[in-house]
């Protein structure tokens, strides 16, 4: 299964992300994974929260333009070269990894979790599951 990622583009000036954080915090939304990519003008903030629907609604009601994307949450073996267990099946299935970032917590078995954006989400999940890589669905929101 995939999970929902919320993205917003913010003007790259001091305090803009704090405004987002305060909006979500006031409404009881917990950010579970976050990535920020910046340019000189704009920062793209991608995150997974404990309630993506509420997150999108809160941000839209506060004037933010929100993008919702299906991404993959996957456990990664915690040893040197462990990321290979995730990346190799994707490469073999000719799936392009666009980006990934870490989840702020550990999976059910205690392993690290990463969020992965790919060009073919459904096919990526199939390739990972076929290779015994643990992917998460909605249960990621409560970890």
Secondary structure, 3 states (H helix, E strand, C coil): CCEEEEEEEEECCCCHHHHHHHHHHHCCCCEEEEEEEECCCEEEEEEEECCHHHHHHHHHHCCCCEEEEEEEEEEECCCCCCCHHHHHHHHHCCCCEEEEEEEEEECCCCCEEEEEEECCHHHHHHHHHHCCCCEECHHHHHC
